Amino acid sequence: MLYAVICNDKPESLDLRMSTRPDHVAFLTDLNDRGILKMAGPFLDDNDKPCGSLVIIEADSKQSASEIAAGDPYARAGLFATVDIRPYSWTFNNPET
């Protein structure tokens, strides 16, 4: 099943995001190489600066998705104010259908 991991950064945390970004990208690259990552990218604020993340992953359960999300270097660094994990149905423009 697919899960949307919806993350909102803590206020005034752009420096933390940028300093942690190389590890975050390596983490997502590994997920992608293993077929877990389906899509990912940052949310942008009114000044076009990253302020959160949307990551779509494939996992066996919500618990498994939560464990994957907790392993993200951004999460481990304390970047996120909130993380919401929801089952997701990719209906339109899904390259796998």
NORQUI-V40359 format. One line per field, one symbol per residue. phi: phi as a letter, one per 30 degrees, with the letter a starting at -180 (. if undefined). Layout:
BEGIN
phi: ???
END
This chain:
BEGIN
phi: .dbcccbcddehcdddeddceedddddddddddciddcaalddcddcicdblbbbcbcbdadddddddddddeddddidddbbccbebcdcciddcc
END
